[in-house]
Amino acid sequence: MNKSLVTQELVIVVAVKNNNPTILNPDFLKYSGVIPTEWELARPPVYTNQVVQIIFQNGISIAAQADRIMFLEAIGTKDLNTIEVADVARKYIQTLPNAEYQAVGINLRSYVGYENDADAAYEYICNTLLSSGKWQGFGQTPVKASINYFYTLGRRQLNLSVNEATLQFPEQAPLPVVLFSGNFSYELPESEPKTRIEDISQIISNWREDLDAYTDLINQGFLENSEVNISQETNLFATK
């Protein structure tokens, strides 16, 4: 039976030197035009000395730490044309042009589920991606494998991690999955603030190109010769 790659989330991470997390609050986001005024909170914001996190009812969340800002949107079955998190991230950066931005990451997380086969994820990683051997029989329980692949694509680096995992959804049985986590990293060269903001905005606006590269790699490089393939349902991408 064919399986589909389901993309869960898109996370845009911007590394910032000496970031002040306390700047992040719902009023600032609305009055500065980063988000529409009608957006409603899913729960009260989290404020600690280390992190500020704001989660909205539409599935978008923003978190700030001393060295980064993270913008996340849950994807699921959404139409890609309705994804808003990239616009939010771009407007936030443009609102604070003098911050010391250092790098940008475009992160995607997807999975292939095996609802009726608890061993399929293990078999795929340990017997398809890896060669079977005595290393698999060491210890009292089946080995858990995690594989990292590193690719250079122009100015960006792609780190793709493939893991066996179990996902728990509300009111559903635990789902064994093969988890694909992709991180596109962009270093920012030294430049004037205006030029740097333009560069960051362009990187964020081009997230669809990263998504296409990510899905093409998984589809053609990992799933093409297995019983798993990518369907339109994925449309593509809560943990950075």
C-alpha distance (Angstrom), angle and dihedral (degrees) to the residues before:
residue distance angle dihedral
M1 . . .
N2 3.80 . .
K3 3.78 118.6 .
S4 3.81 130.3 -153.9
L5 3.77 130.5 -133.6
V6 3.81 107.9 -121.5
T7 3.79 116.3 -159.4
Q8 3.78 112.1 -148.5
E9 3.77 106.2 -176.7
L10 3.77 151.0 -0.9
V11 3.80 117.0 -143.7
I12 3.80 124.2 -173.0
V13 3.80 112.8 -162.6
V14 3.80 122.6 -169.6
A15 3.80 117.2 -169.5
V16 3.81 112.0 -140.7
K17 3.79 128.0 -175.6
N18 3.82 114.0 -131.7
N19 3.79 93.3 -1.4
N20 3.80 117.3 -176.3
P21 3.84 106.8 -140.8
T22 3.81 93.0 -168.2
I23 3.80 89.9 73.1
L24 3.79 88.0 74.1
N25 3.81 112.9 89.6
P26 3.83 135.3 129.9
D27 3.80 94.8 -106.1
F28 3.80 92.7 52.9
L29 3.80 91.2 49.3
K30 3.81 93.4 50.4
Y31 3.81 100.3 39.7
S32 3.81 92.8 47.0
G33 3.81 91.6 50.5
V34 3.81 95.9 -115.8
I35 3.82 90.8 126.7
P36 3.83 132.9 16.3
T37 3.79 114.4 -91.6
E38 3.82 92.0 -122.8
W39 3.80 95.1 63.6
E40 3.80 111.1 116.8
L41 3.78 129.2 -151.3
A42 3.78 119.1 -110.8
R43 3.81 89.8 -151.7
P44 3.80 138.1 -12.1
P45 3.82 113.7 -65.8
V46 3.81 118.7 -98.5
Y47 3.80 114.9 -123.1
T48 3.81 121.4 -176.1
N49 3.78 135.0 145.7
Q50 3.81 90.1 -99.0
V51 3.80 105.4 36.9
V52 3.79 144.8 16.5
Q53 3.81 117.9 -157.3
I54 3.79 129.3 -174.8
I55 3.82 121.4 -174.8
F56 3.81 123.6 -168.9
Q57 3.79 129.6 -156.5
N58 3.81 92.2 -114.2
G59 3.82 91.7 66.6
I60 3.80 97.5 -99.9
S61 3.79 119.4 125.4
I62 3.81 133.2 -179.4
A63 3.79 124.6 -159.5
A64 3.79 130.3 -177.9
Q65 3.79 129.8 -161.8
A66 3.79 132.7 171.6
D67 3.81 91.9 -88.9
R68 3.80 105.7 27.2
I69 3.80 150.8 23.7
M70 3.82 120.0 -140.1
F71 3.80 127.4 -160.0
L72 3.82 116.3 -169.2
E73 3.78 134.1 -178.1
A74 3.78 125.8 -177.1
I75 3.81 108.3 -129.3
G76 3.80 111.9 -175.5
T77 3.80 108.5 141.7
K78 3.82 97.0 -17.4
D79 3.79 119.8 137.0
L80 3.81 107.3 -107.9
N81 3.80 89.8 -129.3
T82 3.81 89.2 64.9
I83 3.81 95.6 55.2
E84 3.82 107.9 120.0
V85 3.79 106.0 172.7
A86 3.81 94.7 90.8
D87 3.81 91.4 56.1
V88 3.80 89.8 48.1
A89 3.80 92.1 51.3
R90 3.79 92.7 47.0
K91 3.81 93.4 49.4
Y92 3.81 91.3 47.4
I93 3.81 92.2 53.5
Q94 3.80 92.2 45.9
T95 3.81 90.1 50.7
L96 3.83 90.5 57.5
P97 3.82 102.4 37.9
N98 3.81 96.8 158.8
A99 3.80 97.0 58.9
E100 3.82 115.6 115.5
Y101 3.80 99.3 -107.8
Q102 3.81 113.0 -173.9
A103 3.81 110.3 171.0
V104 3.80 144.1 -4.4
G105 3.80 129.2 -138.4
I106 3.80 127.2 -165.6
N107 3.81 106.8 -161.5
L108 3.80 128.0 -170.6
R109 3.79 130.4 -177.0
S110 3.80 124.9 -166.1
Y111 3.76 138.3 159.3
V112 3.78 144.0 -160.5
G113 3.81 110.9 -141.1
Y114 3.81 129.1 -147.9
E115 3.79 104.9 -162.7
N116 3.80 97.5 173.7
D117 3.80 101.5 28.6
A118 3.79 116.1 64.7
D119 3.82 93.1 -177.7
A120 3.82 99.1 46.9
A121 3.82 96.4 89.9
Y122 3.81 90.6 50.7
E123 3.80 91.5 47.3
Y124 3.81 92.5 50.0
I125 3.81 95.2 51.5
C126 3.81 100.0 35.7
N127 3.81 100.1 36.2
T128 3.82 104.5 25.5
L129 3.80 105.2 34.1
L130 3.81 93.0 28.8
S131 3.79 131.1 40.1
S132 3.78 113.5 -110.7
G133 3.79 117.1 -114.8
K134 3.78 147.3 138.5
W135 3.80 89.6 -68.2
Q136 3.82 87.7 76.4
G137 3.81 93.7 61.2
F138 3.80 98.1 53.9
G139 3.82 115.7 116.0
Q140 3.78 133.3 10.5
T141 3.81 98.8 -72.1
P142 3.82 133.8 43.4
V143 3.80 112.6 -77.5
K144 3.81 118.6 -104.2
A145 3.80 112.4 -139.4
S146 3.80 130.4 -162.1
I147 3.80 120.4 -174.1
N148 3.81 127.1 -164.3
Y149 3.79 123.4 -161.0
F150 3.81 123.5 -169.0
Y151 3.81 123.6 -157.8
T152 3.81 134.1 178.6
L153 3.80 113.3 -141.8
G154 3.78 110.6 175.9
R155 3.80 109.4 -68.4
R156 3.79 93.7 -11.3
Q157 3.78 134.1 75.7
L158 3.80 121.8 -142.9
N159 3.79 120.1 -153.1
L160 3.80 111.3 -170.5
S161 3.80 118.3 -170.9
V162 3.82 121.2 -166.5
N163 3.80 118.1 -164.1
E164 3.76 142.2 166.0
A165 3.80 109.5 -121.7
T166 3.79 145.2 155.7
L167 3.79 120.1 -126.8
Q168 3.79 124.0 -157.1
F169 3.80 118.2 -152.8
P170 3.83 124.6 -175.4
E171 3.80 113.4 -81.5
Q172 3.81 92.3 -3.3
A173 3.77 134.7 106.0
P174 3.83 116.7 -102.0
L175 3.81 110.5 -82.0
P176 3.84 121.2 -141.3
V177 3.82 108.8 -139.8
V178 3.77 145.9 171.7
L179 3.80 103.9 -126.6
F180 3.82 121.4 -149.3
S181 3.82 114.2 -164.9
G182 3.80 117.1 -176.9
N183 3.80 128.2 -169.9
F184 3.81 122.0 -172.7
S185 3.81 108.5 -166.1
Y186 3.80 125.1 -162.2
E187 3.79 122.3 -171.1
L188 3.80 114.7 -151.0
P189 3.82 117.3 -134.4
E190 3.78 120.9 -136.6
S191 3.79 108.9 -83.1
E192 3.78 144.5 137.6
P193 3.83 115.2 -70.5
K194 3.82 93.0 -108.8
T195 3.81 92.4 52.1
R196 3.78 92.0 44.7
I197 3.80 92.9 51.5
E198 3.80 89.9 50.3
D199 3.81 90.0 50.5
I200 3.82 93.1 49.3
S201 3.80 91.7 46.2
Q202 3.80 90.8 52.2
I203 3.82 92.7 49.1
I204 3.79 91.5 50.4
S205 3.80 93.3 45.0
N206 3.82 90.0 53.5
W207 3.82 94.6 57.6
R208 3.81 90.1 118.6
E209 3.82 89.5 64.3
D210 3.80 89.4 55.1
L211 3.78 90.1 47.8
D212 3.80 91.3 52.0
A213 3.81 91.9 49.8
Y214 3.81 90.5 47.7
T215 3.80 95.7 49.5
D216 3.81 93.0 42.3
L217 3.80 90.4 52.9
I218 3.80 93.4 49.8
N219 3.80 94.0 41.3
Q220 3.79 97.9 46.5
G221 3.78 101.7 25.0
F222 3.80 102.5 39.9
L223 3.78 112.6 15.0
E224 3.80 105.8 30.9
N225 3.80 95.2 90.0
S226 3.79 96.5 37.3
E227 3.78 131.7 72.9
V228 3.78 89.6 -96.8
N229 3.78 126.6 88.6
I230 3.79 140.1 165.4
S231 3.80 119.8 -100.5
Q232 3.79 133.5 -169.0
E233 3.80 89.0 -102.4
T234 3.81 90.5 81.1
N235 3.83 92.9 61.7
L236 3.66 89.0 -167.8
F237 6.54 117.1 -74.7
A238 9.52 157.7 43.2
T239 5.14 96.6 130.7
K240 3.64 127.8 30.3
